[in-house]
Amino acid sequence: MLGILGKKIGMSAIFDENGVRIPVTIIEAGPCVIAAVKSIETDGYNAIQLGYGQVREKNLTKPEIGHFKKNNLTPVRHLREFRVDSVAEYKVGDNLDSGIFTVGEKIKVSGKSKGKGFQGVMKRHGFGGVGGTTHGQSDRLRAPGSIGSSSYPSRVFPGMKMAGRMGNDNVSVRNLQVIKIIAEKNIILVKGAVPGATNSIVELYKK
């Protein structure tokens, strides 16, 4: 599935020709350099490795530096692989940008959601609490309540919804419509929200 790396700039809203307000997310889509090409003959699958973002060479490991020098490329901060049907039209050093998308197209956007740390069951799972403040109940308002049974099975089942770390997970949102493309700035506007915080890296996939 061909895609591209980008950076979430933030959210805004635009108005269509009928004056309807459309919430959009602004994404800087590329430009991405092709850092490697993998084919079925050499690697067992067809894919292209894309690089995005600037980085100083001193912040890279020796294997990373060697990877870029081998292909005579300027070092980049982020590398991701994107599966493709055929690698015949791609070669190392080429650039991909927002031009791979068209207005009105539905795309998938993947990113890492905002980390919220350790949270209780009400925020993490939407529990409603265990009742009011009557009968001397003063410290159980946001408690999860009972999590197990009595003598049988005498344990808590795996997967029980409990308090714990929330967020900072890989999240994908499908069928986001491309509303507008500003080609000269490699900016695309997609309808709705995408995962991650402002300035976080996202992956945009063509359907």
Summary of the structure (lengths in Angstrom):
residues: 207
radius of gyration: 23.1
end to end distance: 7.1
largest distance: 73.7
contacts: 556
relative contact order: 0.27
helix: 13%
strand: 42%
